[in-house]
């Protein structure tokens, strides 16, 4: 039986990537909403503490210092622990936060300055928790769709009908937990991004408030800082979706006992040098390596070789 030409495999792969991109955009829209809500929550807390103490458009430094040193109520401490228990589903992160805020130093009344830092920390952990949940759903769907779609294309392209194993939860979990880049899986990268954003926000907001900047300026800068976090989050989603699509594709080749594949790059202005160099080269499936993050979203197609 004659083998399908390369453009058949290109077309089928392109159709799959378009569907995955549509799903990715839906996930990114959910991320945007989550970041917008977190920004509002942090800004609300800043306004709650400072708004009634501003003189005109600027904050009076003497009054501000007194305000920041004022002790929060015991109820605040109870509310903080309640927020952690009710909103953080990642058990490791929850345990870490509870250990931190159950420390002896937090058993007493704390300053409003420290309360603000705590609220930023917990709000960003809530955000990371949401990010992990909604992106994991997208990655699982990507793995399943990539696996089954490619097997269907192989059957149609070769004209052969054959039985195959379904992809099980153990395999999916192994793929999700693989430290495929920078010695981290997608979950670790989310929490690492959250830590970096939190440290930056705490440092910058402290500098902003102590310098006597207006609430309006602080709010504007907060929005800009959170946008950087959102950019990193969306970039991570696109990278991981392409990675899981690639890995599920290779898994389908193994299931179909395909030994070799041809790498076909779409050569245009956005194709990276590495992809261009590999264009039209044939590789053994057993020798595959995860694509580098640099070119993880470059257009690529596969031509199956039996």
C-alpha positions as CSV (number, residue, x, y, z in Angstrom):
1,X,0.0,0.0,0.0
2,X,1.4,3.4,-1.0
3,X,2.4,5.7,1.9
4,X,0.7,9.0,2.3
5,X,2.7,12.0,1.1
6,X,4.4,14.3,3.7
7,X,1.7,17.0,3.1
8,X,-0.9,14.6,4.5
9,X,0.9,14.4,7.8
10,X,1.6,18.1,7.8
11,X,-2.1,18.9,7.4
12,X,-3.2,16.5,10.1
13,X,-0.6,17.8,12.5
14,X,-1.6,21.4,11.8
15,X,-5.2,20.6,12.4
16,X,-4.3,19.1,15.8
17,X,-2.2,22.1,16.8
18,X,-5.1,24.5,15.8
19,X,-7.5,22.6,18.1
20,X,-4.9,22.6,20.9
21,X,-4.3,26.3,20.5
22,X,-8.0,27.0,20.8
23,X,-8.1,25.1,24.1
24,X,-5.0,26.9,25.2
25,X,-6.6,30.3,24.6
26,X,-9.5,29.3,26.8
27,X,-7.1,28.4,29.6
28,X,-5.3,31.7,29.2
29,X,-8.5,33.6,29.4
30,X,-9.2,31.8,32.7
31,X,-5.7,32.8,33.9
32,X,-6.3,36.4,32.9
33,X,-9.5,36.4,35.1
34,X,-7.6,34.8,38.0
35,X,-4.8,37.4,37.8
36,X,-7.3,40.3,37.5
37,X,-9.1,39.1,40.7
38,X,-5.8,38.6,42.6
39,X,-4.8,42.1,41.6
40,X,-8.1,43.5,42.8
41,X,-7.8,41.7,46.1
42,X,-4.3,42.9,46.8
43,X,-5.2,46.5,45.8
44,X,-8.2,46.4,48.0
45,X,-6.0,45.4,51.0
46,X,-3.6,48.2,50.3
47,X,-6.5,50.7,50.0
48,X,-8.0,49.4,53.2
49,X,-4.9,50.1,55.2
50,X,-3.8,53.4,53.7
51,X,-6.8,55.2,52.2
52,X,-8.0,56.9,55.3
53,X,-4.6,58.1,56.2
54,X,-3.6,59.9,53.1
55,X,-3.2,63.7,53.0
56,X,-4.4,64.8,49.6
57,X,-2.9,62.5,47.0
58,X,0.3,61.6,48.9
59,X,0.8,59.6,52.1
60,X,2.1,61.4,55.1
61,X,5.2,59.5,56.1
62,X,4.9,60.1,59.8
63,X,1.3,59.0,59.9
64,X,2.2,56.1,57.6
65,X,4.9,54.8,59.9
66,X,2.6,54.9,62.9
67,X,-0.1,53.1,60.8
68,X,2.3,50.4,59.7
69,X,3.5,49.8,63.2
70,X,-0.1,49.5,64.5
71,X,-1.0,46.0,65.7
72,X,-3.6,43.9,63.9
73,X,-6.3,42.2,65.8
74,X,-6.3,38.5,66.8
75,X,-9.2,38.1,64.4
76,X,-6.9,39.0,61.5
77,X,-4.6,36.1,62.4
78,X,-7.6,33.6,62.6
79,X,-8.9,34.9,59.3
80,X,-5.5,34.4,57.7
81,X,-5.3,30.7,58.7
82,X,-8.9,30.2,57.6
83,X,-8.0,31.6,54.1
84,X,-5.1,29.2,53.8
85,X,-7.1,26.2,54.9
86,X,-10.1,27.0,52.6
87,X,-8.2,28.1,49.5
88,X,-4.9,26.1,49.1
89,X,-5.5,22.6,47.9
90,X,-1.8,21.7,47.3
91,X,-1.0,19.9,50.5
92,X,2.7,20.7,50.5
93,X,2.1,24.4,50.0
94,X,-0.6,24.5,52.6
95,X,1.6,22.7,55.1
96,X,4.4,25.2,54.4
97,X,2.2,28.2,54.8
98,X,0.6,26.9,58.0
99,X,4.0,26.1,59.5
100,X,5.2,29.6,58.6
101,X,2.2,31.4,60.1
102,X,1.8,29.1,63.1
103,X,5.3,30.0,64.2
104,X,5.7,31.5,67.7
105,X,6.2,34.9,66.3
106,X,2.8,34.9,64.7
107,X,1.1,33.7,67.9
108,X,1.0,37.3,69.1
109,X,-0.4,40.4,67.5
110,X,1.5,41.5,64.4
111,X,1.9,44.9,62.8
112,X,-0.2,46.0,59.8
113,X,3.0,46.2,57.8
114,X,3.5,42.5,58.4
115,X,-0.1,41.8,57.8
116,X,0.1,43.4,54.4
117,X,3.1,41.3,53.5
118,X,1.2,38.2,54.7
119,X,-1.8,39.0,52.6
120,X,0.2,39.5,49.5
121,X,2.0,36.1,50.1
122,X,-1.3,34.2,50.7
123,X,-3.1,35.9,47.8
124,X,-0.3,34.9,45.4
125,X,-0.4,31.3,46.7
126,X,-4.1,31.2,46.1
127,X,-3.4,32.5,42.6
128,X,-0.8,29.8,42.0
129,X,-3.1,27.2,43.3
130,X,-5.8,28.2,40.8
131,X,-3.2,28.4,38.0
132,X,-2.1,24.8,38.8
133,X,-5.6,23.5,38.7
134,X,-6.8,25.0,35.5
135,X,-3.6,24.4,33.6
136,X,-3.4,20.7,34.7
137,X,-6.8,20.2,33.1
138,X,-5.5,21.7,29.9
139,X,-2.4,19.5,29.9
140,X,-4.3,16.3,30.6
141,X,-6.7,17.1,27.7
142,X,-3.7,17.9,25.5
143,X,-2.0,14.5,26.3
144,X,-5.2,12.5,25.6
145,X,-6.1,14.4,22.4
146,X,-2.5,14.2,21.1
147,X,-2.3,10.5,21.7
148,X,-5.7,9.4,20.3
149,X,-5.6,12.0,17.4
150,X,-2.2,10.7,16.2
151,X,-3.2,7.1,16.4
152,X,-6.3,7.9,14.4
153,X,-4.2,9.7,11.8
154,X,-1.8,6.8,11.5
155,X,-4.7,4.4,11.0
156,X,-6.2,6.6,8.3
157,X,-2.9,7.4,6.7
158,X,-1.8,3.8,6.4
159,X,-5.3,2.3,5.8
160,X,-4.7,-0.2,8.6
161,X,-7.1,-0.8,11.4
162,X,-5.6,-2.1,14.6
163,X,-6.2,-2.3,18.3
164,X,-4.3,-0.2,20.7
165,X,-4.0,0.5,24.5
166,X,-5.7,3.5,26.0
167,X,-3.5,6.0,27.8
168,X,-3.9,5.3,31.5
169,X,-3.8,7.7,34.5
170,X,-0.4,6.4,35.6
171,X,1.2,7.3,32.3
172,X,-0.4,10.7,32.4
173,X,0.8,11.4,35.9
174,X,4.3,10.3,35.0
175,X,4.2,12.8,32.1
176,X,2.9,15.6,34.3
177,X,5.5,15.1,36.9
178,X,8.5,14.8,34.6
179,X,11.2,17.4,35.3
180,X,11.7,18.0,31.6
181,X,13.3,21.5,31.7
182,X,15.3,23.4,34.3
183,X,14.9,20.4,36.6
184,X,11.2,21.2,37.2
185,X,7.8,20.0,36.0
186,X,5.0,22.4,35.3
187,X,3.8,22.5,38.9
188,X,7.2,23.4,40.3
189,X,7.6,26.1,37.7
190,X,4.2,27.7,38.6
191,X,5.2,27.8,42.3
192,X,8.7,29.1,41.5
193,X,7.1,31.9,39.4
194,X,4.8,32.7,42.3
195,X,7.7,32.9,44.7
196,X,9.6,35.3,42.5
197,X,6.6,37.5,41.9
198,X,5.8,37.5,45.6
199,X,9.4,38.5,46.6
200,X,9.3,41.2,44.0
201,X,5.9,42.6,45.0
202,X,6.8,42.6,48.7
203,X,10.1,44.4,48.1
204,X,8.6,47.0,45.6
205,X,5.4,47.7,47.5
206,X,7.4,48.2,50.7
207,X,9.6,50.7,48.9
208,X,6.6,52.4,47.3
209,X,4.6,52.8,50.5
210,X,7.6,53.9,52.6
211,X,8.5,56.5,50.0
212,X,5.1,58.1,50.4
213,X,3.8,57.4,46.9
214,X,0.2,58.0,46.3
215,X,-2.3,55.1,46.4
216,X,-3.0,55.7,42.7
217,X,0.7,55.3,41.8
218,X,1.0,52.2,43.9
219,X,-2.1,50.7,42.3
220,X,-0.7,51.4,38.9
221,X,2.6,49.8,39.6
222,X,0.9,46.8,41.2
223,X,-1.1,46.3,38.0
224,X,2.2,46.4,36.0
225,X,3.9,43.9,38.3
226,X,1.0,41.5,38.1
227,X,1.0,41.8,34.3
228,X,4.6,40.6,34.3
229,X,3.4,37.6,36.3
230,X,0.6,37.0,33.9
231,X,3.0,37.1,30.9
232,X,5.2,34.5,32.5
233,X,2.1,32.3,33.3
234,X,0.8,32.4,29.7
235,X,4.3,31.7,28.3
236,X,4.5,28.7,30.6
237,X,1.1,27.4,29.4
238,X,2.1,27.6,25.7
239,X,5.4,25.9,26.4
240,X,3.9,23.1,28.3
241,X,1.0,22.5,25.9
242,X,3.5,22.1,23.0
243,X,5.7,19.8,25.2
244,X,2.8,17.5,26.1
245,X,1.5,17.5,22.5
246,X,5.0,16.4,21.3
247,X,5.4,13.7,24.0
248,X,1.9,12.3,23.5
249,X,2.7,12.1,19.8
250,X,5.8,10.1,20.4
251,X,3.9,7.9,22.8
252,X,1.4,7.1,20.0
253,X,4.3,6.2,17.7
254,X,5.6,3.7,20.3
255,X,2.1,2.2,20.7
256,X,1.9,1.8,16.9
257,X,5.4,0.3,16.9
258,X,6.7,3.0,14.6
259,X,10.5,3.2,14.8
260,X,11.3,6.4,12.9
261,X,9.8,9.8,12.2
262,X,10.7,12.7,10.0
263,X,11.0,16.2,11.4
264,X,9.5,18.8,9.1
265,X,9.8,22.5,10.1
266,X,7.6,25.2,8.7
267,X,10.3,27.5,7.5
268,X,9.3,31.1,8.0
269,X,10.4,34.2,10.0
270,X,9.4,32.7,13.4
271,X,11.2,29.3,13.0
272,X,14.1,29.1,15.3
273,X,17.6,28.1,14.1
274,X,17.4,24.7,15.8
275,X,14.2,23.7,14.1
276,X,15.5,24.9,10.7
277,X,18.6,22.9,11.2
278,X,16.6,19.7,11.9
279,X,14.2,20.2,9.0
280,X,13.6,17.0,7.0
281,X,15.9,14.9,9.1
282,X,14.8,11.4,10.2
283,X,15.1,10.3,13.8
284,X,14.6,7.1,15.8
285,X,11.7,7.3,18.3
286,X,13.8,5.7,21.0
287,X,16.3,8.5,20.7
288,X,13.9,11.3,21.1
289,X,14.5,14.1,23.6
290,X,12.1,16.8,24.9
291,X,12.1,19.8,22.7
292,X,13.9,22.8,24.1
293,X,11.8,25.6,25.5
294,X,13.3,28.0,23.0
295,X,11.6,26.3,20.1
296,X,8.7,24.6,21.9
297,X,6.1,26.7,20.1
298,X,7.7,26.8,16.7
299,X,5.5,25.2,13.9
300,X,6.7,21.6,13.4
301,X,5.2,18.7,11.6
302,X,5.9,15.0,11.7
303,X,6.0,12.5,8.8
304,X,5.6,8.9,10.2
305,X,8.1,6.3,8.9
306,X,7.1,2.6,9.4
